[in-house]
Amino acid sequence: MTRSNPDAKAPDASRRSERSRQAILDAALALVGEVGYNRLTIEAIAARAGVGKQTIYRWWPSKAAVLLDASLALAGDAEAEGGWSGFPDTGDLAADLKQVLRATVDEFNDEKYAAPARALTAAGATDPELGARFTEKLLEPQLALYEARLRAAREAGQLPPGADLRLTVEMLVGPLTYRWLMRTAPLTHAYADALVDRVLAGAAS
């Protein structure tokens, strides 16, 4: 008769669940880059992650929901790798904006980030609920960081008192996103710098 070891620790279910969850998110990101959103399936994600389909459906209702959470995790990783949290504030508004927009250009030119972002943008255009969650969870927090930095600049007298902060943010990120999404021209640091210079010149007038 085999005796149980009273000192042996029971398997940590939470740790196992977290490993499975991370494997699913990693699989979704890898697959959307390989096959695109339309050919991405829950079955394929489960097979790549080494889990059953029901494990995925226990946590997410659809492939879009999996991809959104994967993108949120990826955005968190990118921020951590950037060496700063929030938005830089060196006192030089133009330099700070150029730093962030250049980092955005680098992400848009990296398929690891671009593939899921394109997929979610396309899916959100036809799925209002997903689009709303994409905006709430991923886009709005990023836009809020821009607004906070511009507000500090306005309070410091670097922008006119009546400057429309949200409009200024959209003038900065809108053309960048359009060029990336529509592939109308190369996305470069020089373009990001030019956007900042033109937008700030207009905001100051």
DOPAMAR-428464 format. One record per residue (C-alpha): residue in three letters; y, x, z. Coordinates in nm, 4 decimals. Each point is the difference from the previous one (the first is absolute). Layout:
BEGIN
site residu->ala, c2->Y, c1->X, c3->Z
...
END
This chain:
BEGIN
site residu->met, c2->0.0000, c1->0.0000, c3->0.0000
site residu->thr, c2->0.3357, c1->0.1422, c3->-0.0974
site residu->arg, c2->0.2611, c1->-0.0004, c3->0.2716
site residu->ser, c2->0.3626, c1->-0.0610, c3->-0.0879
site residu->asn, c2->0.2468, c1->0.2668, c3->0.0933
site residu->pro, c2->0.2455, c1->-0.1507, c3->0.2493
site residu->asp, c2->0.2526, c1->0.2699, c3->-0.0837
site residu->ala, c2->-0.0044, c1->-0.0693, c3->-0.3755
site residu->lys, c2->0.3161, c1->-0.1654, c3->-0.1261
site residu->ala, c2->-0.0205, c1->-0.3210, c3->-0.1987
site residu->pro, c2->0.1287, c1->0.0183, c3->-0.3562
site residu->asp, c2->0.3752, c1->-0.0508, c3->-0.0161
site residu->ala, c2->0.0332, c1->-0.3159, c3->-0.2100
site residu->ser, c2->0.3783, c1->0.0278, c3->-0.0255
site residu->arg, c2->-0.0222, c1->0.3527, c3->-0.1333
site residu->arg, c2->-0.2644, c1->-0.1036, c3->-0.2511
site residu->ser, c2->0.2163, c1->-0.2940, c3->-0.1093
site residu->glu, c2->0.3028, c1->0.2259, c3->-0.0450
site residu->arg, c2->-0.2053, c1->0.2406, c3->-0.2127
site residu->ser, c2->-0.1161, c1->-0.2895, c3->-0.2162
site residu->arg, c2->0.3523, c1->-0.1371, c3->-0.0290
site residu->gln, c2->0.1382, c1->0.3377, c3->-0.1064
site residu->ala, c2->-0.2821, c1->0.0459, c3->-0.2493
site residu->ile, c2->0.0838, c1->-0.3386, c3->-0.1547
site residu->leu, c2->0.3700, c1->0.0824, c3->-0.0298
site residu->asp, c2->-0.0773, c1->0.3402, c3->-0.1527
site residu->ala, c2->-0.2444, c1->-0.1598, c3->-0.2446
site residu->ala, c2->0.2544, c1->-0.2615, c3->-0.1098
site residu->leu, c2->0.2639, c1->0.2659, c3->-0.0694
site residu->ala, c2->-0.2416, c1->0.2219, c3->-0.1898
site residu->leu, c2->-0.1402, c1->-0.2818, c3->-0.2108
site residu->val, c2->0.3318, c1->-0.1568, c3->-0.0984
site residu->gly, c2->0.1020, c1->0.3394, c3->-0.1346
site residu->glu, c2->-0.3256, c1->0.0312, c3->-0.1943
site residu->val, c2->-0.0529, c1->-0.3487, c3->-0.1412
site residu->gly, c2->0.3280, c1->-0.1874, c3->0.0520
site residu->tyr, c2->0.0662, c1->-0.3167, c3->0.1949
site residu->asn, c2->-0.1589, c1->-0.2468, c3->-0.2426
site residu->arg, c2->-0.3384, c1->0.1748, c3->0.0164
site residu->leu, c2->0.0171, c1->0.0641, c3->0.3729
site residu->thr, c2->-0.2502, c1->-0.2134, c3->0.1911
site residu->ile, c2->-0.1032, c1->-0.0499, c3->0.3598
site residu->glu, c2->-0.3552, c1->0.0972, c3->-0.1039
site residu->ala, c2->0.1199, c1->0.3308, c3->-0.1406
site residu->ile, c2->0.2086, c1->0.0738, c3->0.3095
site residu->ala, c2->-0.2957, c1->-0.0771, c3->0.2249
site residu->ala, c2->-0.2326, c1->0.2221, c3->-0.2022
site residu->arg, c2->0.2464, c1->0.2912, c3->0.0007
site residu->ala, c2->0.0652, c1->-0.0387, c3->0.3733
site residu->gly, c2->-0.3690, c1->-0.0338, c3->0.0868
site residu->val, c2->0.0389, c1->-0.3390, c3->0.1693
site residu->gly, c2->-0.1075, c1->-0.3557, c3->-0.0698
site residu->lys, c2->0.2281, c1->-0.2533, c3->-0.1683
site residu->gln, c2->0.0041, c1->-0.2103, c3->0.3155
site residu->thr, c2->0.1481, c1->0.2909, c3->0.1922
site residu->ile, c2->0.2986, c1->-0.0080, c3->-0.2324
site residu->tyr, c2->0.0333, c1->-0.3787, c3->0.0083
site residu->arg, c2->-0.0067, c1->0.0125, c3->0.3798
site residu->trp, c2->0.3357, c1->0.1799, c3->-0.0087
site residu->trp, c2->0.1602, c1->-0.0935, c3->-0.3334
site residu->pro, c2->-0.0016, c1->-0.3179, c3->-0.2109
site residu->ser, c2->0.0381, c1->0.1736, c3->-0.3380
site residu->lys, c2->0.0184, c1->0.3297, c3->-0.1851
site residu->ala, c2->0.3796, c1->-0.0331, c3->-0.0071
site residu->ala, c2->0.0099, c1->-0.0179, c3->0.3795
site residu->val, c2->-0.2178, c1->0.3121, c3->0.0228
site residu->leu, c2->0.2264, c1->0.1847, c3->-0.2409
site residu->leu, c2->0.3139, c1->-0.1055, c3->0.1867
site residu->asp, c2->-0.1328, c1->0.1376, c3->0.3297
site residu->ala, c2->-0.1144, c1->0.3150, c3->-0.1779
site residu->ser, c2->0.3488, c1->0.0451, c3->-0.1428
site residu->leu, c2->0.1586, c1->-0.0526, c3->0.3417
site residu->ala, c2->-0.2263, c1->0.2701, c3->0.1433
site residu->leu, c2->0.0824, c1->0.2280, c3->-0.2908
site residu->ala, c2->0.3722, c1->-0.0532, c3->0.0540
site residu->gly, c2->-0.0430, c1->0.0943, c3->0.3643
site residu->asp, c2->-0.1832, c1->0.3172, c3->-0.0994
site residu->ala, c2->0.2751, c1->0.0906, c3->-0.2478
site residu->glu, c2->0.2674, c1->-0.0430, c3->0.2659
site residu->ala, c2->-0.1931, c1->0.2178, c3->0.2434
site residu->glu, c2->-0.0449, c1->0.2718, c3->-0.2618
site residu->gly, c2->0.3728, c1->-0.0106, c3->-0.0755
site residu->gly, c2->0.0790, c1->0.1549, c3->0.3355
site residu->trp, c2->0.2485, c1->-0.2693, c3->0.1096
site residu->ser, c2->-0.0208, c1->-0.3593, c3->0.1026
site residu->gly, c2->0.2615, c1->-0.2487, c3->-0.1009
site residu->phe, c2->0.2849, c1->0.1091, c3->-0.2277
site residu->pro, c2->0.1678, c1->0.3425, c3->0.0112
site residu->asp, c2->0.3548, c1->0.0074, c3->0.1361
site residu->thr, c2->0.1547, c1->0.3427, c3->-0.0443
site residu->gly, c2->0.3509, c1->-0.1400, c3->-0.0254
site residu->asp, c2->-0.0072, c1->0.0487, c3->-0.3782
site residu->leu, c2->-0.0812, c1->-0.3426, c3->-0.1438
site residu->ala, c2->-0.0476, c1->0.1159, c3->-0.3589
site residu->ala, c2->-0.2361, c1->0.2801, c3->0.1025
site residu->asp, c2->-0.2036, c1->-0.2345, c3->0.2204
site residu->leu, c2->-0.0339, c1->-0.2615, c3->-0.2725
site residu->lys, c2->-0.0972, c1->0.2625, c3->-0.2565
site residu->gln, c2->-0.2676, c1->0.1351, c3->0.2335
site residu->val, c2->-0.1576, c1->-0.3428, c3->0.0405
site residu->leu, c2->0.0275, c1->-0.1000, c3->-0.3659
site residu->arg, c2->-0.1486, c1->0.3336, c3->-0.1090
site residu->ala, c2->-0.2935, c1->-0.0630, c3->0.2354
site residu->thr, c2->-0.0350, c1->-0.3474, c3->-0.1542
site residu->val, c2->-0.0061, c1->0.1550, c3->-0.3477
site residu->asp, c2->-0.2764, c1->0.2351, c3->0.1119
site residu->glu, c2->-0.2043, c1->-0.2926, c3->0.1333
site residu->phe, c2->0.0528, c1->-0.2075, c3->-0.3149
site residu->asn, c2->-0.1198, c1->0.2969, c3->-0.2070
site residu->asp, c2->-0.3111, c1->0.0429, c3->0.2156
site residu->glu, c2->-0.2796, c1->-0.2358, c3->-0.1069
site residu->lys, c2->-0.1321, c1->-0.0099, c3->0.3563
site residu->tyr, c2->0.3096, c1->-0.2027, c3->0.0895
site residu->ala, c2->0.0929, c1->-0.1424, c3->-0.3394
site residu->ala, c2->-0.3310, c1->-0.1723, c3->-0.0814
site residu->pro, c2->-0.0141, c1->-0.2286, c3->0.3073
site residu->ala, c2->0.3760, c1->-0.0656, c3->-0.0176
site residu->arg, c2->-0.0246, c1->-0.1096, c3->-0.3637
site residu->ala, c2->-0.3026, c1->-0.2147, c3->0.0793
site residu->leu, c2->0.1708, c1->-0.1745, c3->0.2905
site residu->thr, c2->0.3199, c1->-0.0510, c3->-0.2001
site residu->ala, c2->-0.1954, c1->-0.1632, c3->-0.2829
site residu->ala, c2->-0.2175, c1->-0.2098, c3->0.2307
site residu->gly, c2->0.2989, c1->-0.1101, c3->0.2068
site residu->ala, c2->0.1758, c1->-0.1255, c3->-0.3136
site residu->thr, c2->-0.2677, c1->-0.2679, c3->-0.0476
site residu->asp, c2->-0.1020, c1->-0.0513, c3->0.3640
site residu->pro, c2->0.3049, c1->-0.1196, c3->0.1993
site residu->glu, c2->-0.1747, c1->0.0364, c3->0.3362
site residu->leu, c2->-0.1046, c1->0.3579, c3->-0.0721
site residu->gly, c2->0.3440, c1->0.0770, c3->-0.1429
site residu->ala, c2->0.1633, c1->-0.1267, c3->0.3188
site residu->arg, c2->-0.2295, c1->0.2112, c3->0.2190
site residu->phe, c2->0.0541, c1->0.3041, c3->-0.2225
site residu->thr, c2->0.3758, c1->-0.0413, c3->0.0364
site residu->glu, c2->-0.0124, c1->-0.0700, c3->0.3742
site residu->lys, c2->-0.2435, c1->0.2731, c3->0.0988
site residu->leu, c2->0.0786, c1->0.2811, c3->-0.2430
site residu->leu, c2->0.3306, c1->-0.0455, c3->-0.1816
site residu->glu, c2->0.2315, c1->-0.1515, c3->0.2608
site residu->pro, c2->-0.0634, c1->0.2673, c3->0.2663
site residu->gln, c2->0.0856, c1->0.2684, c3->-0.2560
site residu->leu, c2->0.3138, c1->-0.1804, c3->-0.1178
site residu->ala, c2->0.1056, c1->-0.0471, c3->0.3623
site residu->leu, c2->-0.0023, c1->0.3783, c3->0.0457
site residu->tyr, c2->0.2400, c1->0.0382, c3->-0.2928
site residu->glu, c2->0.2257, c1->-0.2701, c3->0.1421
site residu->ala, c2->0.0044, c1->0.1612, c3->0.3437
site residu->arg, c2->0.1017, c1->0.3370, c3->-0.1482
site residu->leu, c2->0.2727, c1->-0.1615, c3->-0.2113
site residu->arg, c2->0.1246, c1->-0.1943, c3->0.3019
site residu->ala, c2->0.0355, c1->0.3244, c3->0.1943
site residu->ala, c2->0.1922, c1->0.1472, c3->-0.2941
site residu->arg, c2->0.2276, c1->-0.3036, c3->-0.0139
site residu->glu, c2->0.0695, c1->0.0269, c3->0.3721
site residu->ala, c2->0.0809, c1->0.3689, c3->-0.0508
site residu->gly, c2->0.2540, c1->-0.0902, c3->-0.2672
site residu->gln, c2->-0.2100, c1->0.1401, c3->-0.2871
site residu->leu, c2->-0.0181, c1->-0.3428, c3->-0.1629
site residu->pro, c2->0.2668, c1->-0.2711, c3->-0.0171
site residu->pro, c2->-0.0072, c1->-0.2547, c3->0.2868
site residu->gly, c2->-0.0849, c1->-0.2791, c3->-0.2441
site residu->ala, c2->-0.2837, c1->0.1828, c3->-0.1772
site residu->asp, c2->-0.2953, c1->-0.2326, c3->-0.0671
site residu->leu, c2->-0.2880, c1->0.1989, c3->0.1474
site residu->arg, c2->-0.2857, c1->-0.1986, c3->-0.1508
site residu->leu, c2->0.1563, c1->0.0068, c3->-0.3444
site residu->thr, c2->0.0492, c1->0.3758, c3->0.0286
site residu->val, c2->-0.3654, c1->0.0464, c3->0.0962
site residu->glu, c2->-0.1156, c1->-0.2081, c3->-0.2956
site residu->met, c2->0.2254, c1->0.1967, c3->-0.2347
site residu->leu, c2->-0.1715, c1->0.3180, c3->0.1212
site residu->val, c2->-0.3650, c1->-0.1043, c3->-0.0048
site residu->gly, c2->0.0124, c1->-0.2662, c3->-0.2726
site residu->pro, c2->0.0537, c1->0.2292, c3->-0.3014
site residu->leu, c2->-0.2483, c1->0.2523, c3->0.1385
site residu->thr, c2->-0.2677, c1->-0.2657, c3->0.0394
site residu->tyr, c2->0.0752, c1->-0.1505, c3->-0.3411
site residu->arg, c2->-0.0337, c1->0.3348, c3->-0.1772
site residu->trp, c2->-0.3280, c1->0.0661, c3->0.1819
site residu->leu, c2->-0.1465, c1->-0.3464, c3->-0.0519
site residu->met, c2->0.0998, c1->-0.0396, c3->-0.3639
site residu->arg, c2->-0.0481, c1->0.3697, c3->-0.0912
site residu->thr, c2->0.3270, c1->-0.0027, c3->-0.1927
site residu->ala, c2->0.0668, c1->0.3706, c3->0.0610
site residu->pro, c2->-0.1227, c1->0.2900, c3->0.2133
site residu->leu, c2->0.0555, c1->-0.0354, c3->0.3727
site residu->thr, c2->0.1631, c1->0.3222, c3->0.1214
site residu->his, c2->0.1935, c1->0.1443, c3->0.2918
site residu->ala, c2->0.3010, c1->0.0352, c3->-0.2304
site residu->tyr, c2->-0.0084, c1->-0.3739, c3->-0.0683
site residu->ala, c2->-0.0214, c1->-0.0754, c3->0.3731
site residu->asp, c2->0.2969, c1->0.2283, c3->0.0689
site residu->ala, c2->0.2034, c1->-0.1628, c3->-0.2775
site residu->leu, c2->-0.0723, c1->-0.3458, c3->0.1433
site residu->val, c2->0.1264, c1->0.1033, c3->0.3416
site residu->asp, c2->0.3181, c1->0.1544, c3->-0.1419
site residu->arg, c2->0.0798, c1->-0.3023, c3->-0.2198
site residu->val, c2->-0.0777, c1->-0.2605, c3->0.2654
site residu->leu, c2->0.1981, c1->0.1719, c3->0.2734
site residu->ala, c2->0.2930, c1->0.0511, c3->-0.2368
site residu->gly, c2->-0.0032, c1->-0.3725, c3->-0.0762
site residu->ala, c2->-0.0358, c1->-0.0974, c3->0.3649
site residu->ala, c2->0.2979, c1->0.2155, c3->0.0959
site residu->ser, c2->0.2305, c1->-0.1496, c3->-0.2619
END
